Amino acid sequence: MKEQNYSNHSRLVKGFHGVTAVAITAFIAGSFVNLYHSFQQKDNLYSASLICLAGFIMVLLFWYIRSFPLKAQDRAIRAEEGLRYFILTGKPLDSRLRLSQIIALRFASDAEFPSLADRAVIEGMNNSAIKKAIQHWRADYHRV
């Protein structure tokens, strides 16, 4: 992977975010078309309803398969960055920092992390502003 920075740090997996999302969208659209035709013909309404339910289940799975691991990883990042801040400053990370700010701060080098964390609290910076303020990017190649 090339050197990570603000413009290329987000990660999209073509097979998951592209192909699977399009396939599930097509499936759910087709299932509702099938249900509509079943209502008109008064035929196979039960199976058409089950296919729609399967599409709905796929949408839920698609969402939760991604969100559950990210929540766990966010908790790990919060703990790692809290420890990192404590090691660098001898003080706990400010409790007013939002999780999204802490996640963005993980990209800051050790030299700028404490001051940027303090600035994020004082200025109420959002995660994008924090990432843009980073001068020396600390790559995270292990994010899911």
VEXZA-289939 format. One line per field, with one value per residue (C-alpha): residue in one letter; z, x, y. Coordinates in pm, whole numbers, plus 50000, padded with zeros to 5 digits. Each point is the difference from the previous one (the first is absolute). Example, Ala and Ser with C-alpha at 12.3 -4.5 7.8 and 13.67 -1.06 7.14 Angstrom:
BEGIN
res	[A/S]
pz	[50780/49934]
px	[51230/50137]
py	[49550/50344]
***
This chain:
BEGIN
res	[M/K/E/Q/N/Y/S/N/H/S/R/L/V/K/G/F/H/G/V/T/A/V/A/I/T/A/F/I/A/G/S/F/V/N/L/Y/H/S/F/Q/Q/K/D/N/L/Y/S/A/S/L/I/C/L/A/G/F/I/M/V/L/L/F/W/Y/I/R/S/F/P/L/K/A/Q/D/R/A/I/R/A/E/E/G/L/R/Y/F/I/L/T/G/K/P/L/D/S/R/L/R/L/S/Q/I/I/A/L/R/F/A/S/D/A/E/F/P/S/L/A/D/R/A/V/I/E/G/M/N/N/S/A/I/K/K/A/I/Q/H/W/R/A/D/Y/H/R/V]
pz	[50000/49921/50275/50185/50032/50035/49637/49984/50357/49958/49879/49770/49917/49647/50057/50319/49957/49626/49873/50310/50054/49637/50006/50318/49861/49678/50200/50222/49702/49811/50304/50029/49628/50045/50301/49801/49714/50250/50146/49654/49897/50348/49956/50205/50246/50284/49817/49865/50357/50121/49725/50111/50358/49884/49827/50317/50200/49748/50046/50379/49973/49759/50251/50320/49860/49950/50301/50280/49932/49951/50342/50160/49813/50104/50364/49951/49834/50290/50248/49791/49951/50366/50098/49738/50132/50356/49903/49818/50261/50326/50002/49891/49669/50037/50057/49788/49686/49793/49871/49641/50104/50171/49693/49783/50242/49955/49675/50176/50070/50363/49975/49907/50165/50346/49870/49726/50255/50218/49698/49893/50340/50011/49642/49981/49682/49803/49882/49651/50138/50233/49715/49784/50284/50029/49869/50040/49916/50203/49778/50116/49765/50236/49998/49883]
px	[50000/50127/50071/49682/49876/49675/49901/50047/49945/49642/49958/49735/49999/49859/49859/49818/49915/49943/49898/49817/49815/49886/49901/49793/49837/49910/49868/49781/49868/49923/49832/49763/49922/49926/49778/49813/49934/49892/49745/49862/49978/49900/50250/50305/49947/50151/50325/50028/49965/50270/50235/49941/50072/50323/50099/49931/50210/50285/49989/50017/50286/50187/49971/50076/50283/50183/49883/50060/50374/50044/49845/50241/50290/49891/50010/50350/50113/49857/50197/50320/49990/49916/50306/50212/49895/50074/50345/50080/49862/49953/49634/49680/49844/49742/49656/49842/50150/49739/50077/50010/50267/50208/49975/50122/50283/50148/50155/50200/50368/50113/50152/49673/49747/49975/49973/49755/49785/49988/49922/49721/49833/50039/49891/49747/50163/49821/50184/50064/50150/50223/50127/50067/50194/50242/50345/50173/49759/50021/49856/49746/50017/49814/49658/49730]
py	[50000/50348/50250/50087/50359/50195/49958/49621/49873/49883/49648/49861/49632/49967/49654/50102/50367/49976/49659/49878/50330/50008/49633/50041/50315/49816/49703/50215/50200/49680/49848/50297/49984/49630/50077/50266/49756/49733/50243/50075/49634/49882/49720/49893/50284/49798/49919/50357/50130/49763/50120/50362/49895/49834/50324/50197/49752/50043/50378/49959/49751/50228/50285/49810/49787/50329/50199/49748/49950/50375/50069/49753/50153/50351/49891/49860/50324/50203/49787/50007/50375/50059/49796/50176/50342/49891/49872/50325/50242/49812/50114/49827/50095/50280/49847/50274/49848/49820/49652/50129/50252/49732/49778/50288/50080/49652/50124/50274/49942/49977/50348/50169/49769/50167/50356/49900/49813/50311/50217/49762/50044/50378/50063/49718/49871/49730/49688/50139/50323/49800/49783/50306/50165/49709/50092/49662/49719/49678/49730/49743/49705/49767/50169/49761]
***
